[in-house]
Amino acid sequence: MHVRIPAMAALLGLACFLFSPVSHAAPATAEGAAGADARIESLIARMTVEEKVGQLSLYGPADTNIPGNPQAAQRNGQQEIDDVRAGRLTGLFNNEGLERKRVLQEVAVRESRLGIPLLYGADVIHGFRTIFPMPLAEAASWEPELAERTARVAAVEASADGFRWTFAPMVDIARDARWGRGIEGAGEDVYLANQFAAARVRGFQGSDLSRADSLLATPKHFAAYGAAEGGLDYAATDISERTLRQVYLPPFRAALDAGALSVMSAFNEISGIPSIANPALLTGVLRDEWKFKGFVVSDYTADEELIAHGYAADGRQAAKQSFLAGTDVSMQSGLYMRYLPELVASGEVPMARLDDAVRRVLWVKQKLGLFDQPLRGLDAAPQARADNPAHIALAREDARRSIVMLKNERAVLPLPKSGRKIALIGPFASGTQDLLGAWSLFPGQSAPVGIDEGLRAALADPGALTVVRGSGIDAPLAGGIEAAVAAARDADVVVLAIGESERMSGEARSRTDIGIPQAQQDLAEAVAATGKPVVVLLSNGRAMALRGAVRNADAILVTWFLGVQTGTAIADVVFGDFNPSGRLPVSFPQTSGQVPFYYGQKRTGRPLPDNDQAMAFKTRYVDTTNQALYPFGYGIGYAPVRYDGMELSQDRLPLGGTLRVRATVTNTGQREAEEVVQLYAAERAASVTRPVRELKNFRKVRIEPGASKVVEFTLRADDLQFIGRDMKPTVEPGEFDLWVAPSAAGGIRKSFALTRE
């Protein structure tokens, strides 16, 4: 899918407008948001200012401590009911359970003056009852349609618990592996992120928002949250407008084009202007350029945090700045309810701006069918939820398709199910902790399958498996290494389950060192010294820098956080019932010091030769090469493949024409291959420097043993578009290189010329 990013409206007549503070943004027009819907306009005409502000105020559940969100307990249950009855809130989020939702909705529609229904939202990031792989893991499948299916299941399960709104998908591009929230997105590449953003929106929302099982999607965090300096969560972002438009905005546009009607603003600032109070982003880009009809919701207390940013002097100013910039709904802080009525009364906030924000919220509620059937889905009696077999089967499929095999020397994998003794060693070897990943919030979830449980169930003789922890995650265990070495010596092969815990990636979980914790590294070194074959199962929420015995293991599987079917999915791959087909959505650097590291880097004036040969006065480190340890797009299966026979339909592509690109991929192995064939392009010279290569398309194909398949791509001039000097999308004639490749490194290459005629 190609996403066109229109140029910024010249609101101030300057290309640098995006980073200029504006204290009084003109209100967006009401047309396009809700039109002249009679019911909505009638409600707005009858609403008091307090009731209008109520529709812009969202809170977590009363009498509940949300981990990391202590403000959620500031309101008690009776206050919550009183606020609903008085029309002082638009909805609640993460309030689990049908009974309380039903009680509050009945108060809203039967006891409040205007009967406006509540909207219940939740952080449904990678499943609700059935927990699927984390989004970054799922992106490793390179199957957007799979993500659409899992998002659909999440919507069905969450809506059965009364939720109609999710704060997902996260569509932030993440190119710094130190940033913990990269686990919630689709990785480092714009094209791949576009595909997954659109697929997840389609899955959450379904074919019709008014259906009872539809979840309103919320792409987040707008914008450039993943570009935080130092990979430090919530930190400042300082990037050019071109980088913002070329890299960080396209996935949002893809999500909105797929139908998303709410957007969450980001915690970070961009070049001095906090995103939540940036009118050029929230009004200029979203409203004026993209004609976005939905509403913008803040992240948790982000408006109040303008004070800590040093951008607002107090809560009153913070509310004013956020609201005038284009943030329609305030989450949790209560600043809008506290200050907007007086800001409107004083004329500092135009009534038209207030009405427009309310109109958008009511319009979305109407699209969700809440006005017509406010109690739909809330009137069922609470009941114990049995695991849905179809959902569990999808979780297993999703998990095994998310696994990436990086290495398989001496064909140590797949392991036989009988005749060999296996030592399963490591802090993740047994139990069900640290399998689901971040954002597994709600009770009643399906029981996860541990790695030991999955392997043992697949073996002909379960007694052939010995399980030893060996170490803790970040601390040694007394006698742990000795026990692990003894188990390894008694085994034919070692399966080493090591990596990161759930608490090492996710929100507020940035790391300075993206390597294996030292206690586990010591364990790996000791086990490897036995000389037994070692298979590493890498638990991780980010790209990692591998070293020593881990890097040198005979086989390495990236198993991420795979959700409820972790053990069964890993067993499927380890024992060869499933041929690993995942590919990396992020580049694995050689050392932590290389990050931020991504394949699509800009050229420099002193590049190294293609062979990465060390040379003085070139763009290189003195202690390592510039290459990735494992590049973006990389992964292998149990059947090797060969690329050859690349052909172009012509060597000149007119601006209005199409170019067909073909290559032959041959399975040279004894098993079926499932290969992700990738198309990359690079312009040799342009008016703005361009990356060394960019992903333009991909195909996942199955090839029988010994067979060949011709894979064809179609390339158009628009696929070669970039943001030019004037900050507008442009396509420039010139010489281009194309690669058909198994990853962002290597492949077979041809060139062509883009011409005006």
TIMI-544382 format. One record per residue (C-alpha): x negated, y negated, z negated; residue in one letter. Coordinates in pm, whole numbers, padded with zeros to 5 digits, always signed. Example, Ala and Ser with C-alpha at 12.3 -4.5 7.8 and 13.67 -1.06 7.14 Angstrom:
REM TIMI-544382
-01230+00450-00780A
-01367+00106-00714S
REM end
This chain:
REM TIMI-544382
+00000+00000+00000M
-00136-00340+00090H
-00057-00625-00145V
-00072-00978-00012R
-00155-01245-00270I
-00020-01583-00159P
-00224-01893-00218A
-00163-02103-00529M
+00086-02379-00491A
-00094-02712-00500A
+00095-02836-00805L
-00177-03083-00883L
-00327-03090-00539G
-00646-02924-00662L
-00781-02573-00606A
-00905-02579-00964C
-00552-02635-01096F
-00537-02285-01240L
-00777-02373-01516F
-00649-02721-01593S
-00432-02774-01902P
-00083-02908-01836V
+00111-03023-02140S
+00454-03056-01976H
+00517-02807-01698A
+00823-02879-01493A
+01095-02624-01563P
+01138-02354-01304A
+01453-02380-01101T
+01754-02180-01215A
+01833-02065-00863E
+01664-01731-00794G
+01666-01635-01160A
+02034-01558-01190A
+02208-01758-00921G
+02555-01875-01016A
+02674-01566-01199D
+02995-01672-01364A
+02965-01464-01678R
+02613-01580-01752I
+02688-01944-01679E
+02997-01928-01898S
+02794-01788-02185L
+02522-02050-02149I
+02783-02326-02148A
+02928-02198-02477R
+02600-02125-02659M
+02456-02341-02932T
+02086-02424-02914V
+02020-02176-03194E
+02202-01901-03006E
+02002-01981-02694K
+01677-01960-02886V
+01800-01634-03037G
+01802-01481-02690Q
+01433-01569-02668L
+01332-01415-03003S
+01221-01051-03031L
+01122-00867-03349Y
+00999-00534-03476G
+01231-00340-03706P
+01293-00469-04057A
+01170-00281-04362D
+00906-00109-04152T
+00530-00131-04153N
+00398-00096-03800I
+00028+00002-03825P
-00183-00301-03753G
+00125-00526-03740N
+00194-00623-04103P
+00424-00910-04005Q
+00684-00653-03898A
+00784-00605-04261A
+00864-00970-04325Q
+01238-00925-04262R
+01461-00693-04463N
+01755-00492-04335G
+02024-00734-04447Q
+01843-01029-04291Q
+01823-00831-03970E
+02200-00773-03965I
+02264-01139-04052D
+02038-01248-03764D
+02220-01019-03521V
+02559-01145-03635R
+02443-01507-03597A
+02290-01445-03253G
+01939-01521-03372R
+01759-01241-03190L
+01765-01089-02843T
+01658-00740-02944G
+01419-00522-03140L
+01123-00307-03050F
+00982+00021-03177N
+01288+00074-03397N
+01310+00453-03377E
+01640+00634-03423G
+01988+00606-03276L
+02190+00537-03589E
+02041+00199-03679R
+02040+00092-03315K
+02409+00173-03287R
+02495-00017-03607V
+02309-00328-03492L
+02452-00313-03140Q
+02804-00290-03281E
+02738-00597-03494V
+02603-00779-03187A
+02895-00705-02955V
+03181-00703-03208R
+03084-00944-03482E
+02863-01208-03324S
+03039-01513-03181R
+02957-01442-02817L
+02912-01064-02823G
+02579-01065-02635I
+02424-00716-02652P
+02081-00642-02793L
+01796-00503-02585L
+01582-00235-02749Y
+01220-00205-02636G
+00930+00023-02719A
+00567+00093-02644D
+00633+00394-02424V
+00287+00417-02272I
+00237+00783-02177H
+00550+00965-02284G
+00803+00953-02564F
+00888+01301-02696R
+00669+01474-02440T
+00326+01312-02453I
+00146+01316-02120F
-00221+01236-02053P
-00329+00881-02123M
-00281+00656-01818P
-00653+00646-01738L
-00662+01026-01744A
-00355+01045-01523E
-00518+00806-01277A
-00791+01068-01240A
-00534+01284-01062S
-00533+01030-00778W
-00165+01122-00742E
+00058+00816-00795P
+00366+01028-00731E
+00270+01239-01034L
+00259+00924-01247A
+00602+00831-01114E
+00737+01168-01227R
+00590+01144-01578T
+00717+00786-01618A
+01061+00908-01516R
+01055+01175-01787V
+00939+00918-02041A
+01231+00696-01943A
+01481+00980-01977V
+01352+01070-02324E
+01318+00714-02453A
+01657+00602-02324S
+01812+00901-02504A
+01687+00734-02821D
+01847+00402-02727G
+01552+00226-02570F
+01603+00042-02239R
+01274-00148-02216W
+00910-00039-02222T
+00598-00251-02263F
+00426-00066-01981A
+00260-00011-01745P
-00069-00173-01834M
-00212-00277-01498V
-00529-00452-01613D
-00840-00376-01410I
-01110-00248-01648A
-01472-00264-01539R
-01641-00277-01878D
-01633+00064-02046A
-01689-00095-02387R
-01331-00228-02376W
-01110+00022-02555G
-00786-00062-02377R
-00914+00060-02044G
-00759+00390-02147I
-00413+00240-02085E
-00474+00147-01722G
-00582+00302-01394A
-00950+00212-01398G
-01180-00017-01205E
-01044-00025-00851D
-00780-00265-00720V
-00633-00038-00453Y
-00596+00261-00682L
-00452+00040-00957A
-00195-00102-00714N
-00070+00246-00630Q
-00034+00353-00991F
+00122+00023-01101A
+00397+00054-00842A
+00450+00425-00908A
+00489+00380-01282R
+00736+00097-01239V
+00944+00311-01004R
+00932+00597-01251G
+01033+00394-01554F
+01312+00206-01382Q
+01445+00475-01152G
+01663+00395-00855S
+01904+00169-01045D
+01833-00038-01357L
+02193-00007-01469S
+02165+00371-01508R
+02168+00492-01868A
+01825+00654-01829D
+01648+00349-01684S
+01372+00168-01872L
+01291-00191-01781L
+00918-00194-01696A
+00680-00463-01818T
+00346-00488-01637P
+00085-00628-01873K
-00128-00815-01972H
-00093-01121-01752F
-00370-01187-01673A
-00734-01069-01664A
-00716-00915-02012Y
-00954-00642-01895G
-01226-00896-01814A
-01287-00992-02178A
-01645-01098-02243E
-01861-00821-02382G
-01575-00574-02348G
-01448-00709-02681L
-01072-00690-02724D
-00892-01027-02749Y
-01211-01214-02652A
-01229-01494-02397A
-01233-01434-02023T
-01436-01662-01801D
-01397-01576-01434I
-01354-01762-01109S
-01015-01818-00953E
-01130-01608-00659R
-01209-01312-00885T
-00877-01356-01062L
-00687-01351-00733R
-00897-01086-00561Q
-00927-00837-00848V
-00699-00897-01145Y
-00371-01026-01001L
-00294-00773-00722P
-00176-00489-00952P
+00075-00726-01110F
+00206-00820-00769R
+00232-00452-00679A
+00432-00386-00997A
+00667-00676-00931L
+00713-00574-00570D
+00816-00233-00704A
+01095-00402-00901G
+00963-00489-01248A
+01169-00768-01406L
+00967-00848-01716S
+00601-00936-01758V
+00393-00952-02075M
+00142-01233-02106S
-00208-01162-02234A
-00385-01240-02559F
-00696-01373-02386N
-00777-01714-02252E
-00904-01773-01901I
-01169-02040-01874S
-01040-02231-02175G
-00663-02189-02133I
-00493-01911-02332P
-00282-01702-02097S
+00035-01737-02302I
+00016-02115-02261A
-00116-02128-01905N
+00147-02293-01682P
-00051-02224-01366A
-00027-01852-01432L
+00320-01821-01581L
+00494-02087-01372T
+00260-02159-01080G
+00180-01801-00979V
+00474-01603-01115L
+00760-01841-01044R
+00650-02075-00768D
+00433-01842-00560E
+00573-01497-00625W
+00935-01609-00686K
+00957-01382-00991F
+01318-01366-01116K
+01267-01187-01446G
+01135-01310-01779F
+00796-01335-01949V
+00753-01193-02299V
+00460-01274-02523S
+00239-01010-02673D
+00264-00957-03049Y
+00243-01302-03222T
+00033-01432-02930A
+00203-01773-02944D
+00107-01815-03310E
-00250-01718-03222E
-00289-02038-03021L
-00375-02195-03354I
-00665-01957-03411A
-00772-02012-03049H
-00812-02380-03134G
-00563-02469-02863Y
-00269-02567-03086A
-00283-02765-03407A
+00012-02590-03569D
+00305-02358-03507G
+00524-02634-03365R
+00269-02721-03100Q
+00204-02353-03029A
+00573-02291-02964A
+00594-02594-02739K
+00284-02503-02538Q
+00387-02142-02487S
+00744-02219-02392F
+00669-02502-02151L
+00400-02294-01983A
+00655-02026-01897G
+00664-01774-02183T
+01037-01707-02215D
+01050-01464-02507V
+00843-01483-02826S
+00754-01151-02987M
+00752-01129-03366Q
+00610-01468-03472S
+00948-01639-03512G
+00798-01966-03387L
+01065-02021-03125Y
+01349-01994-03373M
+01163-02216-03615R
+01066-02495-03377Y
+01245-02486-03038L
+01575-02633-03166P
+01402-02945-03293E
+01178-02963-02986L
+01490-02963-02769V
+01661-03218-02995A
+01361-03452-02968S
+01349-03418-02589G
+01002-03266-02592E
+01145-02947-02443V
+01406-03007-02172P
+01740-02836-02220M
+01712-02724-01858A
+01397-02527-01942R
+01573-02364-02237L
+01877-02275-02027D
+01660-02132-01753D
+01478-01899-01992A
+01808-01782-02143V
+01954-01735-01796R
+01668-01503-01701R
+01704-01292-02014V
+02080-01260-01974L
+02042-01178-01607W
+01807-00889-01689V
+02043-00764-01959K
+02319-00772-01702Q
+02103-00581-01452K
+02054-00316-01720L
+02430-00279-01754G
+02426-00384-02120L
+02718-00625-02088F
+02945-00365-01936D
+02841-00069-02152Q
+02648-00197-02455P
+02695+00123-02658L
+02613+00365-02380R
+02355+00612-02503G
+02395+00495-02862L
+02713+00681-02948D
+02568+01033-02942A
+02526+01207-03275A
+02162+01237-03381P
+02036+01589-03319Q
+01720+01790-03339A
+01540+01774-03007R
+01410+02100-02866A
+01122+02084-02622D
+01246+02047-02268N
+01082+02330-02068P
+01074+02125-01749A
+00907+01834-01927H
+00651+02063-02090I
+00575+02221-01753A
+00519+01876-01604L
+00291+01785-01895A
+00080+02092-01820R
+00066+02011-01450E
-00024+01651-01523D
-00295+01749-01772A
-00475+01997-01553R
-00460+01761-01254R
-00619+01492-01472S
-00929+01699-01555I
-01243+01605-01360V
-01527+01852-01313M
-01854+01663-01289L
-02097+01952-01283K
-02099+02329-01239N
-02455+02455-01203E
-02517+02825-01154R
-02140+02854-01104A
-02096+02904-01478V
-01728+02817-01430L
-01474+02961-01404P
-01525+03193-01702L
-01392+03548-01687P
-01103+03631-01919K
-01267+03950-02037S
-01613+04097-02088G
-01783+03789-02232R
-01809+03644-02578K
-01735+03271-02597I
-01842+03033-02874A
-01613+02731-02885L
-01807+02468-03078I
-01748+02104-03165G
-01529+01869-03367P
-01245+01903-03112F
-01264+02282-03089A
-00976+02357-03323S
-00654+02198-03441G
-00428+01944-03277T
-00574+01617-03399Q
-00725+01381-03142D
-00546+01539-02847L
-00270+01288-02773L
-00462+00961-02756G
-00347+00613-02855A
+00016+00498-02849W
+00179+00819-02969S
+00412+00637-03204L
+00739+00814-03250F
+00837+01117-03460P
+00993+01427-03311G
+00729+01475-03044Q
+00659+01811-02885S
+00388+02009-03065A
+00048+01983-02896P
-00155+02290-02799V
-00511+02289-02934G
-00812+02384-02726I
-00878+02698-02930D
-00513+02797-02904E
-00511+02751-02527G
-00834+02945-02467L
-00740+03228-02702R
-00400+03273-02539A
-00563+03310-02197A
-00821+03572-02300L
-00761+03942-02256A
-00927+03992-02596D
-00857+03694-02824P
-01127+03824-03056G
-01390+03736-02797A
-01352+03370-02898L
-01545+03234-03199T
-01461+02884-03313V
-01704+02667-03513V
-01677+02291-03562R
-02049+02233-03605G
-02017+01864-03687S
-01772+01590-03754G
-01695+01328-03494I
-01945+01074-03619D
-02104+01248-03919A
-02276+01585-03970P
-02117+01871-04162L
-02309+02055-04431A
-02435+02373-04267G
-02249+02286-03949G
-02537+02302-03704I
-02667+02625-03853E
-02324+02788-03815A
-02294+02658-03458A
-02638+02787-03358V
-02559+03129-03505A
-02232+03143-03310A
-02407+03035-02991A
-02675+03302-03024R
-02408+03568-03068D
-02214+03449-02763A
-02260+03484-02390D
-02153+03126-02319V
-02094+02812-02526V
-01797+02582-02470V
-01884+02254-02640L
-01583+02034-02725A
-01728+01692-02801I
-01667+01322-02737G
-01452+01046-02880E
-01171+01058-03132S
-00834+00894-03070E
-00946+00605-03289R
-01247+00527-03071M
-01045+00399-02776S
-00729+00195-02743G
-00632-00150-02869E
-00891-00321-03091A
-01130-00029-03037R
-01419-00167-02839S
-01757+00005-02863R
-02107-00132-02814T
-02243+00216-02740D
-02040+00428-02499I
-02247+00739-02560G
-02174+01053-02759I
-02190+00983-03137P
-02526+01088-03276Q
-02394+01366-03500A
-02243+01537-03197Q
-02551+01471-02986Q
-02761+01647-03249D
-02519+01939-03241L
-02542+01958-02862A
-02922+01957-02869E
-02935+02237-03124A
-02686+02454-02937V
-02859+02394-02602A
-03191+02505-02756A
-03052+02859-02788T
-03077+02888-02410G
-02717+02999-02367K
-02510+02850-02082P
-02325+02542-02205V
-01994+02408-02077V
-01910+02060-02208V
-01547+01959-02258L
-01568+01583-02283L
-01295+01414-02487S
-01299+01047-02389N
-01093+00736-02328G
-01347+00555-02113R
-01645+00610-01886A
-01931+00742-02097M
-02310+00731-02082A
-02429+01090-02121L
-02780+01190-02225R
-02995+01479-02331G
-02832+01818-02373A
-02488+01681-02285V
-02606+01534-01957R
-02805+01849-01881N
-02531+02099-01963A
-02457+02365-01705D
-02101+02240-01657A
-01916+01923-01758I
-01540+01875-01759L
-01393+01532-01834V
-01083+01620-02035T
-00988+01272-02162W
-00683+01279-02396F
-00446+01514-02220L
-00140+01517-02442G
+00079+01802-02561V
-00053+02061-02315Q
-00422+01996-02374T
-00521+02352-02464G
-00325+02525-02191T
-00442+02281-01922A
-00807+02319-02021I
-00771+02697-02025A
-00615+02685-01678D
-00926+02513-01545V
-01191+02691-01753V
-01066+03036-01654F
-00999+02943-01292G
-00621+02963-01283D
-00634+02605-01155F
-00900+02461-00930N
-01002+02122-01076P
-00893+01844-00840S
-00933+01528-01050G
-01162+01246-00945R
-01307+00965-01155L
-01108+00639-01163P
-01409+00474-01332V
-01783+00488-01269S
-01996+00666-01530F
-02312+00460-01585P
-02645+00612-01675Q
-02681+00402-01991T
-02463+00173-02201S
-02687-00117-02101G
-02559-00106-01743Q
-02203-00207-01832V
-01998-00374-01701P
-02054-00123-01422F
-01834-00061-01119Y
-01888+00051-00764Y
-01754-00257-00583G
-02027-00492-00692Q
-02132-00794-00491K
-02437-00789-00273R
-02741-00983-00383T
-03014-01159-00190G
-03266-00901-00306R
-03096-00563-00281P
-03276-00236-00331L
-03307-00004-00031P
-03034+00254+00005D
-03260+00519-00146N
-03282+00312-00468D
-03661+00327-00448Q
-03821+00121-00724A
-03961-00203-00584M
-04080-00523-00747A
-03873-00841-00728F
-03551-00663-00636K
-03215-00644-00813T
-03290-00361-01052R
-03358-00266-01411Y
-03712-00169-01499V
-03598+00140-01691D
-03327+00296-01473T
-03191+00299-01122T
-02885+00102-01011N
-02690+00414-00927Q
-02407+00555-01132A
-02462+00880-01315L
-02128+00982-01162Y
-01968+00733-00921P
-01609+00620-00891F
-01405+00875-00700G
-01641+01160-00785Y
-01537+01510-00885G
-01591+01864-00766I
-01384+02181-00751G
-01458+02549-00732Y
-01485+02534-00354A
-01750+02314-00188P
-01646+02099+00107V
-01828+01937+00397R
-01748+01606+00572Y
-01829+01559+00940D
-01686+01461+01277G
-01591+01104+01189M
-01420+00928+01482E
-01269+00584+01539L
-00994+00533+01794S
-01188+00233+01922Q
-01490+00030+01824D
-01304-00303+01837R
-00996-00386+01628L
-00787-00684+01745P
-00630-00891+01465L
-00285-00765+01555G
-00384-00406+01621G
-00449-00083+01435T
-00753+00138+01409L
-00723+00513+01356R
-01000+00670+01152V
-01046+01047+01159R
-01283+01287+00988A
-01303+01661+00951T
-01325+01813+00604V
-01427+02178+00588T
-01387+02415+00296N
-01708+02615+00288T
-01610+02813-00022G
-01414+03125-00109Q
-01121+02952-00280R
-00866+02694-00174E
-00999+02340-00204A
-00803+02032-00302E
-01002+01731-00192E
-00949+01357-00239V
-01067+01209+00090V
-01145+00840+00046Q
-01173+00554+00297L
-01403+00262+00216Y
-01481-00055+00412A
-01728-00343+00392A
-01773-00655+00602E
-02134-00722+00684R
-02113-01101+00680A
-01831-01336+00578A
-01773-01694+00465S
-01752-01562+00108V
-01982-01287-00018T
-01807-00951-00031R
-01850-00628-00229P
-02080-00355-00104V
-01768-00146-00029R
-01398-00136-00118E
-01149+00149-00129L
-00885+00105+00140K
-00696+00434+00134N
-00716+00796+00025F
-00555+01132+00096R
-00539+01435-00130K
-00541+01744+00090V
-00543+02121+00041R
-00772+02329+00258I
-00776+02706+00278E
-01109+02894+00237P
-01321+02861+00549G
-01072+02627+00712A
-01106+02267+00829S
-00860+01981+00815K
-00863+01659+01014V
-00776+01370+00787V
-00654+01051+00953E
-00620+00697+00821F
-00470+00391+00984T
-00646+00060+00928L
-00499-00282+01005R
-00651-00627+00992A
-00445-00713+00684D
-00621-00431+00499D
-00941-00633+00535L
-00798-00948+00380Q
-00979-01139+00105F
-00953-01471-00077I
-01140-01730+00126G
-01312-02054+00039R
-00981-02240+00021D
-00839-01980-00225M
-00603-01854+00043K
-00586-01503+00184P
-00786-01475+00502T
-00908-01216+00750V
-01227-01300+00936E
-01350-01139+01255P
-01686-00970+01221G
-01874-00644+01194E
-01748-00383+00948F
-01874-00054+00813D
-01635+00230+00730L
-01702+00537+00519W
-01497+00852+00486V
-01631+00990+00163A
-01577+01212-00140P
-01667+00921-00371S
-01780+00558-00367A
-02137+00677-00312A
-02234+00838+00017G
-01999+00972+00280G
-02013+00956+00659I
-02017+00613+00823R
-01908+00438+01141K
-01888+00071+01232S
-01645-00143+01429F
-01586-00507+01514A
-01277-00703+01411L
-01194-00940+01695T
-00945-01218+01756R
-00815-01047+02068E
REM end
